[in-house]
């Protein structure tokens, strides 16, 4: 089940996300952020 959250980010980060979305690899911001978060967690497991 997906849960809606709210986050605050620097404007520059949002611009980078939007530019990445223009490449068409991700469906939307939520998709990109979810995958990036999962990757970050996996890489930082101890």
N, CA, C and O atoms as a Tripos MOL2 file, in Angstrom:
@<TRIPOS>MOLECULE
protein
  184   183    46     0     0
PROTEIN
NO_CHARGES

@<TRIPOS>ATOM
      1 N           0.8410   -1.1770    0.0000 N.3       1 UNK1
      2 CA          0.0000    0.0000    0.0000 C.3       1 UNK1
      3 C           0.8920    1.2490    0.0000 C.2       1 UNK1
      4 O           1.8510    1.3330    0.7670 O.2       1 UNK1
      5 N           0.5800    2.1780   -0.8330 N.am      2 UNK2
      6 CA          1.3200    3.4380   -0.8940 C.3       2 UNK2
      7 C           0.7440    4.4110    0.1260 C.2       2 UNK2
      8 O          -0.4690    4.4730    0.3230 O.2       2 UNK2
      9 N           1.6270    5.1680    0.7710 N.am      3 UNK3
     10 CA          1.2400    6.1740    1.7490 C.3       3 UNK3
     11 C           1.7380    7.5210    1.2560 C.2       3 UNK3
     12 O           2.9070    7.6570    0.8930 O.2       3 UNK3
     13 N           0.8770    8.4970    1.2400 N.am      4 UNK4
     14 CA          1.2480    9.8270    0.7800 C.3       4 UNK4
     15 C           2.0050   10.5590    1.8910 C.2       4 UNK4
     16 O           1.5910   10.5570    3.0510 O.2       4 UNK4
     17 N           3.1360   11.1920    1.5060 N.am      5 UNK5
     18 CA          3.9270   11.9850    2.4490 C.3       5 UNK5
     19 C           4.1980   13.3570    1.8310 C.2       5 UNK5
     20 O           3.9270   13.5910    0.6530 O.2       5 UNK5
     21 N           4.7250   14.2290    2.6310 N.am      6 UNK6
     22 CA          5.1160   15.5520    2.1620 C.3       6 UNK6
     23 C           6.5590   15.7880    2.5810 C.2       6 UNK6
     24 O           6.9410   15.4850    3.7110 O.2       6 UNK6
     25 N           7.3620   16.3310    1.6660 N.am      7 UNK7
     26 CA          8.7550   16.6450    1.9830 C.3       7 UNK7
     27 C           9.0890   18.0390    1.4870 C.2       7 UNK7
     28 O           8.4610   18.5550    0.5620 O.2       7 UNK7
     29 N          10.0780   18.6340    2.1110 N.am      8 UNK8
     30 CA         10.5900   19.9280    1.6650 C.3       8 UNK8
     31 C          11.9900   19.7090    1.1220 C.2       8 UNK8
     32 O          12.7970   19.0040    1.7270 O.2       8 UNK8
     33 N          12.2750   20.3190   -0.0290 N.am      9 UNK9
     34 CA         13.5840   20.1820   -0.6650 C.3       9 UNK9
     35 C          14.0340   21.5350   -1.1850 C.2       9 UNK9
     36 O          13.2310   22.4340   -1.4350 O.2       9 UNK9
     37 N          15.3350   21.6460   -1.3390 N.am     10 UNK10
     38 CA         15.8950   22.8520   -1.9400 C.3      10 UNK10
     39 C          15.3610   22.9910   -3.3720 C.2      10 UNK10
     40 O          15.1350   21.9990   -4.0650 O.2      10 UNK10
     41 N          15.1700   24.2240   -3.7900 N.am     11 UNK11
     42 CA         14.6520   24.4940   -5.1280 C.3      11 UNK11
     43 C          15.5510   23.8900   -6.2090 C.2      11 UNK11
     44 O          15.0590   23.3840   -7.2170 O.2      11 UNK11
     45 N          16.8520   23.9430   -6.0010 N.am     12 UNK12
     46 CA         17.8000   23.3810   -6.9640 C.3      12 UNK12
     47 C          17.6060   21.8720   -7.1230 C.2      12 UNK12
     48 O          17.7100   21.3410   -8.2290 O.2      12 UNK12
     49 N          17.3260   21.1920   -6.0220 N.am     13 UNK13
     50 CA         17.0870   19.7510   -6.0730 C.3      13 UNK13
     51 C          15.8340   19.4440   -6.8800 C.2      13 UNK13
     52 O          15.8240   18.5070   -7.6780 O.2      13 UNK13
     53 N          14.7840   20.2200   -6.6820 N.am     14 UNK14
     54 CA         13.5310   20.0270   -7.4270 C.3      14 UNK14
     55 C          13.7780   20.2400   -8.9160 C.2      14 UNK14
     56 O          13.2600   19.4860   -9.7390 O.2      14 UNK14
     57 N          14.5560   21.2470   -9.2720 N.am     15 UNK15
     58 CA         14.8700   21.4950  -10.6850 C.3      15 UNK15
     59 C          15.6090   20.3050  -11.2940 C.2      15 UNK15
     60 O          15.3400   19.9140  -12.4300 O.2      15 UNK15
     61 N          16.5410   19.7320  -10.5300 N.am     16 UNK16
     62 CA         17.2750   18.5600  -11.0190 C.3      16 UNK16
     63 C          16.3410   17.3700  -11.2110 C.2      16 UNK16
     64 O          16.4690   16.6240  -12.1820 O.2      16 UNK16
     65 N          15.4100   17.1950  -10.2880 N.am     17 UNK17
     66 CA         14.4190   16.1170  -10.4180 C.3      17 UNK17
     67 C          13.5870   16.3380  -11.6730 C.2      17 UNK17
     68 O          13.3860   15.4050  -12.4500 O.2      17 UNK17
     69 N          13.1050   17.5440  -11.8780 N.am     18 UNK18
     70 CA         12.2750   17.8460  -13.0430 C.3      18 UNK18
     71 C          13.0500   17.6500  -14.3450 C.2      18 UNK18
     72 O          12.4890   17.1650  -15.3280 O.2      18 UNK18
     73 N          14.3260   18.0200  -14.3660 N.am     19 UNK19
     74 CA         15.1450   17.8040  -15.5630 C.3      19 UNK19
     75 C          15.3450   16.3110  -15.8230 C.2      19 UNK19
     76 O          15.3540   15.8730  -16.9730 O.2      19 UNK19
     77 N          15.5030   15.5410  -14.7660 N.am     20 UNK20
     78 CA         15.6440   14.0900  -14.9060 C.3      20 UNK20
     79 C          14.3520   13.4910  -15.4630 C.2      20 UNK20
     80 O          14.3990   12.5970  -16.3080 O.2      20 UNK20
     81 N          13.2190   13.9700  -15.0020 N.am     21 UNK21
     82 CA         11.9270   13.4550  -15.4790 C.3      21 UNK21
     83 C          11.7380   13.6900  -16.9760 C.2      21 UNK21
     84 O          11.0660   12.9020  -17.6410 O.2      21 UNK21
     85 N          12.3120   14.7470  -17.5070 N.am     22 UNK22
     86 CA         12.1770   15.0560  -18.9370 C.3      22 UNK22
     87 C          12.7860   13.9720  -19.8200 C.2      22 UNK22
     88 O          12.4410   13.8630  -20.9960 O.2      22 UNK22
     89 N          13.6990   13.1610  -19.2530 N.am     23 UNK23
     90 CA         14.3170   12.0810  -20.0230 C.3      23 UNK23
     91 C          13.3680   10.9070  -20.2250 C.2      23 UNK23
     92 O          13.6190   10.0380  -21.0610 O.2      23 UNK23
     93 N          12.2810   10.8790  -19.4660 N.am     24 UNK24
     94 CA         11.2620    9.8620  -19.6570 C.3      24 UNK24
     95 C          11.5490    8.5060  -19.0370 C.2      24 UNK24
     96 O          10.8770    7.5290  -19.3660 O.2      24 UNK24
     97 N          12.5190    8.4240  -18.1610 N.am     25 UNK25
     98 CA         12.8750    7.1500  -17.5280 C.3      25 UNK25
     99 C          11.8960    6.8250  -16.3930 C.2      25 UNK25
    100 O          11.5700    5.6600  -16.1670 O.2      25 UNK25
    101 N          11.4350    7.8460  -15.6910 N.am     26 UNK26
    102 CA         10.5620    7.6780  -14.5350 C.3      26 UNK26
    103 C           9.1650    8.1900  -14.8610 C.2      26 UNK26
    104 O           8.9990    9.0980  -15.6750 O.2      26 UNK26
    105 N           8.1620    7.5960  -14.2170 N.am     27 UNK27
    106 CA          6.7680    7.9850  -14.4810 C.3      27 UNK27
    107 C           6.4490    9.3770  -13.9490 C.2      27 UNK27
    108 O           5.7390   10.1540  -14.5870 O.2      27 UNK27
    109 N           6.9850    9.6760  -12.7730 N.am     28 UNK28
    110 CA          6.6800   10.9480  -12.1140 C.3      28 UNK28
    111 C           7.6610   11.1640  -10.9570 C.2      28 UNK28
    112 O           8.5460   10.3380  -10.7330 O.2      28 UNK28
    113 N           7.5090   12.2560  -10.2320 N.am     29 UNK29
    114 CA          8.4220   12.5630   -9.1260 C.3      29 UNK29
    115 C           8.3820   11.4830   -8.0600 C.2      29 UNK29
    116 O           9.4230   11.0950   -7.5300 O.2      29 UNK29
    117 N           7.2000   10.9970   -7.7420 N.am     30 UNK30
    118 CA          7.0870    9.9640   -6.7090 C.3      30 UNK30
    119 C           7.8700    8.7190   -7.0930 C.2      30 UNK30
    120 O           8.5620    8.1370   -6.2580 O.2      30 UNK30
    121 N           7.7640    8.3090   -8.3480 N.am     31 UNK31
    122 CA          8.4690    7.1280   -8.8370 C.3      31 UNK31
    123 C           9.9800    7.3280   -8.7030 C.2      31 UNK31
    124 O          10.6770    6.4540   -8.1890 O.2      31 UNK31
    125 N          10.4790    8.4580   -9.1580 N.am     32 UNK32
    126 CA         11.9100    8.7510   -9.0940 C.3      32 UNK32
    127 C          12.3980    8.7690   -7.6470 C.2      32 UNK32
    128 O          13.4140    8.1500   -7.3290 O.2      32 UNK32
    129 N          11.6870    9.4700   -6.7750 N.am     33 UNK33
    130 CA         12.1180    9.6070   -5.3840 C.3      33 UNK33
    131 C          12.0380    8.2700   -4.6480 C.2      33 UNK33
    132 O          12.9090    7.9620   -3.8330 O.2      33 UNK33
    133 N          11.0040    7.4740   -4.9250 N.am     34 UNK34
    134 CA         10.8970    6.1670   -4.2790 C.3      34 UNK34
    135 C          12.0600    5.2580   -4.6750 C.2      34 UNK34
    136 O          12.6620    4.6160   -3.8140 O.2      34 UNK34
    137 N          12.3790    5.1970   -5.9550 N.am     35 UNK35
    138 CA         13.4850    4.3580   -6.4070 C.3      35 UNK35
    139 C          14.8220    4.8580   -5.8720 C.2      35 UNK35
    140 O          15.6630    4.0600   -5.4580 O.2      35 UNK35
    141 N          15.0210    6.1690   -5.8790 N.am     36 UNK36
    142 CA         16.2670    6.7340   -5.3640 C.3      36 UNK36
    143 C          16.4200    6.4490   -3.8690 C.2      36 UNK36
    144 O          17.5220    6.1640   -3.4010 O.2      36 UNK36
    145 N          15.3380    6.5240   -3.1340 N.am     37 UNK37
    146 CA         15.3670    6.2540   -1.6970 C.3      37 UNK37
    147 C          15.6900    4.7890   -1.4310 C.2      37 UNK37
    148 O          16.5060    4.4780   -0.5630 O.2      37 UNK37
    149 N          15.0510    3.8860   -2.1770 N.am     38 UNK38
    150 CA         15.3290    2.4520   -2.0140 C.3      38 UNK38
    151 C          16.7910    2.1530   -2.3160 C.2      38 UNK38
    152 O          17.4310    1.3880   -1.5950 O.2      38 UNK38
    153 N          17.3200    2.7490   -3.3740 N.am     39 UNK39
    154 CA         18.7270    2.5380   -3.7320 C.3      39 UNK39
    155 C          19.6450    3.0600   -2.6320 C.2      39 UNK39
    156 O          20.6150    2.3980   -2.2630 O.2      39 UNK39
    157 N          19.3430    4.2350   -2.1140 N.am     40 UNK40
    158 CA         20.1410    4.8250   -1.0380 C.3      40 UNK40
    159 C          20.1480    3.9190    0.1830 C.2      40 UNK40
    160 O          21.2000    3.6890    0.7790 O.2      40 UNK40
    161 N          18.9890    3.4060    0.5570 N.am     41 UNK41
    162 CA         18.8900    2.5350    1.7320 C.3      41 UNK41
    163 C          19.6980    1.2650    1.5180 C.2      41 UNK41
    164 O          20.4180    0.8340    2.4190 O.2      41 UNK41
    165 N          19.5920    0.6590    0.3400 N.am     42 UNK42
    166 CA         20.3380   -0.5630    0.0480 C.3      42 UNK42
    167 C          21.8570   -0.3320    0.1150 C.2      42 UNK42
    168 O          22.5980   -1.1570    0.6500 O.2      42 UNK42
    169 N          22.2960    0.7890   -0.4290 N.am     43 UNK43
    170 CA         23.7290    1.0930   -0.4540 C.3      43 UNK43
    171 C          24.2870    1.4090    0.9370 C.2      43 UNK43
    172 O          25.4900    1.2940    1.1710 O.2      43 UNK43
    173 N          23.4100    1.8030    1.8450 N.am     44 UNK44
    174 CA         23.8690    2.2200    3.1750 C.3      44 UNK44
    175 C          23.4810    1.2530    4.2810 C.2      44 UNK44
    176 O          23.5160    1.6080    5.4600 O.2      44 UNK44
    177 N          23.1140    0.0440    3.9110 N.am     45 UNK45
    178 CA         22.8360   -0.9810    4.9190 C.3      45 UNK45
    179 C          24.1240   -1.3410    5.6350 C.2      45 UNK45
    180 O          25.2010   -1.3200    5.0400 O.2      45 UNK45
    181 N          24.0130   -1.6660    6.8910 N.am     46 UNK46
    182 CA         25.2060   -2.0540    7.6600 C.3      46 UNK46
    183 C          25.0880   -3.4730    8.1160 C.2      46 UNK46
    184 O          25.9900   -3.9860    8.7780 O.2      46 UNK46
@<TRIPOS>BOND
     1     1     2 1
     2     2     3 1
     3     3     4 2
     4     3     5 am
     5     5     6 1
     6     6     7 1
     7     7     8 2
     8     7     9 am
     9     9    10 1
    10    10    11 1
    11    11    12 2
    12    11    13 am
    13    13    14 1
    14    14    15 1
    15    15    16 2
    16    15    17 am
    17    17    18 1
    18    18    19 1
    19    19    20 2
    20    19    21 am
    21    21    22 1
    22    22    23 1
    23    23    24 2
    24    23    25 am
    25    25    26 1
    26    26    27 1
    27    27    28 2
    28    27    29 am
    29    29    30 1
    30    30    31 1
    31    31    32 2
    32    31    33 am
    33    33    34 1
    34    34    35 1
    35    35    36 2
    36    35    37 am
    37    37    38 1
    38    38    39 1
    39    39    40 2
    40    39    41 am
    41    41    42 1
    42    42    43 1
    43    43    44 2
    44    43    45 am
    45    45    46 1
    46    46    47 1
    47    47    48 2
    48    47    49 am
    49    49    50 1
    50    50    51 1
    51    51    52 2
    52    51    53 am
    53    53    54 1
    54    54    55 1
    55    55    56 2
    56    55    57 am
    57    57    58 1
    58    58    59 1
    59    59    60 2
    60    59    61 am
    61    61    62 1
    62    62    63 1
    63    63    64 2
    64    63    65 am
    65    65    66 1
    66    66    67 1
    67    67    68 2
    68    67    69 am
    69    69    70 1
    70    70    71 1
    71    71    72 2
    72    71    73 am
    73    73    74 1
    74    74    75 1
    75    75    76 2
    76    75    77 am
    77    77    78 1
    78    78    79 1
    79    79    80 2
    80    79    81 am
    81    81    82 1
    82    82    83 1
    83    83    84 2
    84    83    85 am
    85    85    86 1
    86    86    87 1
    87    87    88 2
    88    87    89 am
    89    89    90 1
    90    90    91 1
    91    91    92 2
    92    91    93 am
    93    93    94 1
    94    94    95 1
    95    95    96 2
    96    95    97 am
    97    97    98 1
    98    98    99 1
    99    99   100 2
   100    99   101 am
   101   101   102 1
   102   102   103 1
   103   103   104 2
   104   103   105 am
   105   105   106 1
   106   106   107 1
   107   107   108 2
   108   107   109 am
   109   109   110 1
   110   110   111 1
   111   111   112 2
   112   111   113 am
   113   113   114 1
   114   114   115 1
   115   115   116 2
   116   115   117 am
   117   117   118 1
   118   118   119 1
   119   119   120 2
   120   119   121 am
   121   121   122 1
   122   122   123 1
   123   123   124 2
   124   123   125 am
   125   125   126 1
   126   126   127 1
   127   127   128 2
   128   127   129 am
   129   129   130 1
   130   130   131 1
   131   131   132 2
   132   131   133 am
   133   133   134 1
   134   134   135 1
   135   135   136 2
   136   135   137 am
   137   137   138 1
   138   138   139 1
   139   139   140 2
   140   139   141 am
   141   141   142 1
   142   142   143 1
   143   143   144 2
   144   143   145 am
   145   145   146 1
   146   146   147 1
   147   147   148 2
   148   147   149 am
   149   149   150 1
   150   150   151 1
   151   151   152 2
   152   151   153 am
   153   153   154 1
   154   154   155 1
   155   155   156 2
   156   155   157 am
   157   157   158 1
   158   158   159 1
   159   159   160 2
   160   159   161 am
   161   161   162 1
   162   162   163 1
   163   163   164 2
   164   163   165 am
   165   165   166 1
   166   166   167 1
   167   167   168 2
   168   167   169 am
   169   169   170 1
   170   170   171 1
   171   171   172 2
   172   171   173 am
   173   173   174 1
   174   174   175 1
   175   175   176 2
   176   175   177 am
   177   177   178 1
   178   178   179 1
   179   179   180 2
   180   179   181 am
   181   181   182 1
   182   182   183 1
   183   183   184 2
@<TRIPOS>SUBSTRUCTURE
     1 UNK1         2 RESIDUE 1 A UNK
     2 UNK2         6 RESIDUE 1 A UNK
     3 UNK3        10 RESIDUE 1 A UNK
     4 UNK4        14 RESIDUE 1 A UNK
     5 UNK5        18 RESIDUE 1 A UNK
     6 UNK6        22 RESIDUE 1 A UNK
     7 UNK7        26 RESIDUE 1 A UNK
     8 UNK8        30 RESIDUE 1 A UNK
     9 UNK9        34 RESIDUE 1 A UNK
    10 UNK10       38 RESIDUE 1 A UNK
    11 UNK11       42 RESIDUE 1 A UNK
    12 UNK12       46 RESIDUE 1 A UNK
    13 UNK13       50 RESIDUE 1 A UNK
    14 UNK14       54 RESIDUE 1 A UNK
    15 UNK15       58 RESIDUE 1 A UNK
    16 UNK16       62 RESIDUE 1 A UNK
    17 UNK17       66 RESIDUE 1 A UNK
    18 UNK18       70 RESIDUE 1 A UNK
    19 UNK19       74 RESIDUE 1 A UNK
    20 UNK20       78 RESIDUE 1 A UNK
    21 UNK21       82 RESIDUE 1 A UNK
    22 UNK22       86 RESIDUE 1 A UNK
    23 UNK23       90 RESIDUE 1 A UNK
    24 UNK24       94 RESIDUE 1 A UNK
    25 UNK25       98 RESIDUE 1 A UNK
    26 UNK26      102 RESIDUE 1 A UNK
    27 UNK27      106 RESIDUE 1 A UNK
    28 UNK28      110 RESIDUE 1 A UNK
    29 UNK29      114 RESIDUE 1 A UNK
    30 UNK30      118 RESIDUE 1 A UNK
    31 UNK31      122 RESIDUE 1 A UNK
    32 UNK32      126 RESIDUE 1 A UNK
    33 UNK33      130 RESIDUE 1 A UNK
    34 UNK34      134 RESIDUE 1 A UNK
    35 UNK35      138 RESIDUE 1 A UNK
    36 UNK36      142 RESIDUE 1 A UNK
    37 UNK37      146 RESIDUE 1 A UNK
    38 UNK38      150 RESIDUE 1 A UNK
    39 UNK39      154 RESIDUE 1 A UNK
    40 UNK40      158 RESIDUE 1 A UNK
    41 UNK41      162 RESIDUE 1 A UNK
    42 UNK42      166 RESIDUE 1 A UNK
    43 UNK43      170 RESIDUE 1 A UNK
    44 UNK44      174 RESIDUE 1 A UNK
    45 UNK45      178 RESIDUE 1 A UNK
    46 UNK46      182 RESIDUE 1 A UNK
